[in-house]
Amino acid sequence: MVATLKETALFGRDLTGRTALVTGGGSGIGLATTRLLAGLGATVAVNHLPGDAGALKAIEEMASDGLDVRDAPGDIGDRSSVEAMVATALGDLGRLDWLVNNAGGGFVKDPIPFERLDGLSDAFWQQMLSVNLLGAFHCARAAAPALRKSRGAIINVASLAASGRSGTSIPYSVTKGGLVTLTHCLAKALAPEVRVNAVAPGFIDTPMTAQRGSAHRTQVAKKCLMQRAGTAEEVAEVIAFLCLGAGFITGEVITIDGGRGY
């Protein structure tokens, strides 16, 4: 049985009065993180693309469950939208303790082999850069004053693909690698008031990876010591750890891949 945060020391924390902004918080890892932090009593602003029916439904369901979640729509790939979204979220929350830069994606159903250089248009590159990398920077910059005041933390959701040895496409790997470097840079820029760390998940069961099919999932699972895909909740637990504890950890990347690297 997979351990849950209820079975760890962190579950004893009462986060009433604490706040978080989770980008891409309406599905997958972002949704699991939102549920976890809000379940511990935090107020969480959930960012999603404007009009995202799935995210809106998830927010409604969490509110019905008694969780204190706030709607924070905005396009992470657009700087002005990010700045407006963060400003609105801060006004609603009143303070900000944690920023989880989770929004991002591969933007393809099937991987583009690295050798297919002609399959990478400038528009595709720009989409990846705008959302996966620049979006995280714009969110961090907009949230920095509030995070300095609360002596909070930023957690970036990178990927095992950041190594450049795998990934759905070269642009995906490059932007996730850039996000790791951005993590190191922001840790230096915002120290000592704000800790900045990242997680690098391997193959995790999410709506995005579900598009790859069961055969791919089985193939990847065989490469892991754990012999299975990870869950969004398992990634959320590590993100929560980096938010709630880990007071002397900054500028680090925690790999969550079930032992795939062995």
C-alpha distance (Angstrom), angle and dihedral (degrees) to the residues before:
residue distance angle dihedral
M1 . . .
V2 3.80 . .
A3 3.81 111.7 .
T4 3.78 116.3 -119.4
L5 3.78 129.1 -151.7
K6 3.81 87.8 -104.2
E7 3.81 86.1 71.4
T8 3.80 94.9 52.9
A9 3.79 134.0 78.1
L10 3.78 90.2 -110.6
F11 3.78 91.4 68.1
G12 3.79 90.1 72.0
R13 3.79 91.4 68.2
D14 3.79 118.1 107.8
L15 3.80 107.2 -148.6
T16 3.79 96.6 -174.5
G17 3.81 107.1 144.1
R18 3.81 93.5 22.1
T19 3.79 121.6 110.0
A20 3.79 140.9 -157.6
L21 3.79 139.5 -174.3
V22 3.80 113.9 -148.5
T23 3.79 117.1 -170.3
G24 3.77 115.2 -148.7
G25 3.79 84.4 16.9
G26 3.78 97.1 151.9
S27 3.80 99.2 77.9
G28 3.79 145.3 16.3
I29 3.80 118.3 -1.7
G30 3.79 91.8 -6.2
L31 3.79 92.7 55.3
A32 3.81 92.4 46.5
T33 3.82 89.3 51.0
T34 3.79 91.9 48.4
R35 3.80 92.2 50.1
L36 3.79 92.0 47.9
L37 3.80 97.8 48.8
A38 3.80 93.3 40.7
G39 3.80 89.9 46.4
L40 3.81 88.1 59.0
G41 3.79 90.2 54.0
A42 3.80 103.8 -92.5
T43 3.79 123.2 135.4
V44 3.80 107.8 -122.0
A45 3.79 128.4 -163.7
V46 3.79 107.8 -149.1
N47 3.79 114.8 -149.3
H48 3.80 120.2 -158.4
L49 3.77 139.2 147.9
P50 3.82 111.6 -72.8
G51 3.79 110.6 -93.4
D52 3.82 95.2 15.7
A53 3.81 99.8 155.5
G54 3.80 93.8 -165.9
A55 3.80 92.9 53.4
L56 3.79 92.6 45.7
K57 3.80 90.3 51.7
A58 3.81 90.8 49.1
I59 3.82 91.1 51.0
E60 3.82 90.7 49.1
E61 3.81 91.2 50.2
M62 3.81 93.1 48.8
A63 3.80 91.1 49.0
S64 3.81 89.1 50.3
D65 3.80 88.0 53.7
G66 3.79 89.0 56.9
L67 3.80 97.6 -103.4
D68 3.81 117.7 144.3
V69 3.81 101.3 -124.9
R70 3.78 127.8 154.1
D71 3.79 129.0 -154.7
A72 3.83 112.7 -116.2
P73 3.82 109.2 171.4
G74 3.78 120.0 -176.4
D75 3.79 142.3 128.7
I76 3.82 108.5 -104.2
G77 3.79 89.1 -161.3
D78 3.82 91.9 64.6
R79 3.81 118.5 69.6
S80 3.80 97.0 -152.0
S81 3.80 90.7 48.2
V82 3.81 90.4 50.3
E83 3.79 93.3 50.3
A84 3.80 92.3 48.6
M85 3.81 92.1 45.7
V86 3.81 94.2 50.4
A87 3.81 91.8 46.1
T88 3.81 91.4 51.0
A89 3.82 92.2 45.8
L90 3.80 91.7 50.1
G91 3.78 90.7 49.7
D92 3.80 90.3 51.1
L93 3.81 96.4 43.5
G94 3.79 96.9 40.9
R95 3.80 92.1 -144.4
L96 3.80 138.1 18.6
D97 3.78 126.7 -133.0
W98 3.79 102.2 165.3
L99 3.78 137.3 23.8
V100 3.80 116.4 -164.9
N101 3.80 110.0 -165.1
N102 3.79 97.5 -158.3
A103 3.83 103.5 137.6
G104 3.78 113.2 111.7
G105 3.75 143.1 94.1
G106 3.76 150.6 -174.3
F107 3.83 93.2 -109.1
V108 3.81 92.7 -149.4
K109 3.79 131.2 88.9
D110 3.80 93.9 -147.3
P111 3.82 124.1 35.0
I112 3.79 119.6 -101.7
P113 3.84 106.2 -131.9
F114 3.78 112.0 -120.5
E115 3.79 91.5 -121.8
R116 3.82 91.3 60.7
L117 3.78 95.9 86.6
D118 3.80 91.4 157.3
G119 3.80 89.7 62.4
L120 3.79 93.0 67.4
S121 3.77 112.2 87.9
D122 3.79 124.4 -168.3
A123 3.80 88.7 -115.2
F124 3.82 90.4 55.6
W125 3.80 91.2 49.5
Q126 3.80 91.1 48.8
Q127 3.79 92.8 50.6
M128 3.80 90.9 51.7
L129 3.79 93.7 46.5
S130 3.80 94.1 45.1
V131 3.79 96.2 50.7
N132 3.80 107.6 25.5
L133 3.80 98.9 40.1
L134 3.80 116.1 9.3
G135 3.80 91.3 41.5
A136 3.81 91.0 59.0
F137 3.80 90.7 48.8
H138 3.80 93.4 48.4
C139 3.82 91.0 49.6
A140 3.80 92.0 48.3
R141 3.78 93.0 48.0
A142 3.81 92.9 48.8
A143 3.81 93.0 46.5
A144 3.82 97.4 41.1
P145 3.84 98.7 93.9
A146 3.82 92.2 52.0
L147 3.81 92.3 44.3
R148 3.80 91.8 49.9
K149 3.79 89.5 52.7
S150 3.82 92.9 51.3
R151 3.84 93.8 37.1
G152 3.78 86.2 -125.5
A153 3.77 137.2 158.5
I154 3.79 143.4 -111.5
I155 3.78 121.7 -146.1
N156 3.80 117.4 -168.0
V157 3.79 119.9 -159.3
A158 3.79 105.8 -138.1
S159 3.80 125.0 160.6
L160 3.78 144.0 -121.9
A161 3.81 82.9 -108.4
A162 3.81 88.5 72.4
S163 3.82 87.5 87.5
G164 3.80 89.9 69.0
R165 3.81 92.4 -127.0
S166 3.80 95.0 103.8
G167 3.77 143.1 2.6
T168 3.78 142.9 122.5
S169 3.81 90.6 -80.6
I170 3.79 142.1 -14.4
P171 3.82 92.5 -99.1
Y172 3.80 90.6 52.3
S173 3.81 92.2 51.6
V174 3.80 92.5 44.2
T175 3.80 93.9 50.4
K176 3.79 92.7 46.9
G177 3.80 89.3 48.3
G178 3.78 87.6 50.4
L179 3.79 89.6 51.4
V180 3.80 89.6 56.4
T181 3.80 90.2 51.8
L182 3.81 90.0 45.8
T183 3.79 87.9 54.3
H184 3.81 90.8 56.7
C185 3.81 91.7 45.9
L186 3.80 95.4 48.0
A187 3.80 91.3 47.1
K188 3.79 87.7 59.1
A189 3.81 94.6 40.7
L190 3.81 96.2 50.1
A191 3.81 100.4 36.5
P192 2.92 136.2 154.9
E193 3.81 96.9 16.2
V194 3.82 98.8 45.0
R195 3.78 127.9 41.8
V196 3.82 115.7 -147.9
N197 3.79 121.7 -165.0
A198 3.79 138.5 152.6
V199 3.77 140.4 -145.3
A200 3.79 122.1 -143.5
P201 3.81 109.9 -157.4
G202 3.76 123.1 -163.6
F203 3.80 120.2 -154.7
I204 3.81 106.9 -19.2
D205 3.80 128.6 177.8
T206 3.82 103.3 -110.0
P207 3.81 135.2 135.1
M208 3.81 87.8 -98.0
T209 3.81 95.7 54.9
A210 3.80 92.3 40.3
Q211 3.80 87.5 73.1
R212 3.79 89.1 69.5
G213 3.82 93.7 68.0
S214 3.80 135.5 -127.6
A215 3.81 95.4 -75.9
H216 3.80 91.7 60.2
R217 3.79 90.7 45.8
T218 3.81 91.1 53.6
Q219 3.79 91.4 47.7
V220 3.80 93.0 51.6
A221 3.80 92.9 44.3
K222 3.80 90.5 59.3
K223 3.81 89.2 60.0
C224 3.82 92.7 58.1
L225 3.78 127.3 81.6
M226 3.79 87.7 -135.3
Q227 3.83 90.5 54.9
R228 3.81 93.9 -139.2
A229 3.77 144.0 71.5
G230 3.78 118.2 -90.2
T231 3.78 124.2 -114.3
A232 3.77 128.9 -121.5
E233 3.81 88.1 -122.5
E234 3.81 91.1 58.8
V235 3.79 90.7 54.7
A236 3.81 89.9 45.8
E237 3.80 90.0 55.7
V238 3.81 91.1 58.2
I239 3.80 91.1 46.1
A240 3.81 88.9 51.2
F241 3.79 90.3 50.4
L242 3.79 90.4 53.6
C243 3.80 89.6 49.3
L244 3.79 100.4 43.7
G245 3.77 103.6 32.4
A246 3.77 134.9 2.6
G247 3.80 90.7 95.6
F248 3.81 93.2 168.0
I249 3.81 96.7 43.5
T250 3.80 119.5 95.6
G251 3.78 135.4 144.2
E252 3.80 91.7 27.0
V253 3.80 135.3 127.1
I254 3.80 120.3 -146.7
T255 3.79 114.9 -155.4
I256 3.80 115.9 -142.8
D257 3.81 105.3 -173.4
G258 3.81 108.0 125.2
G259 3.79 90.8 -110.3
R260 3.78 96.0 -55.4
G261 3.79 91.2 144.8
Y262 3.83 93.2 63.9
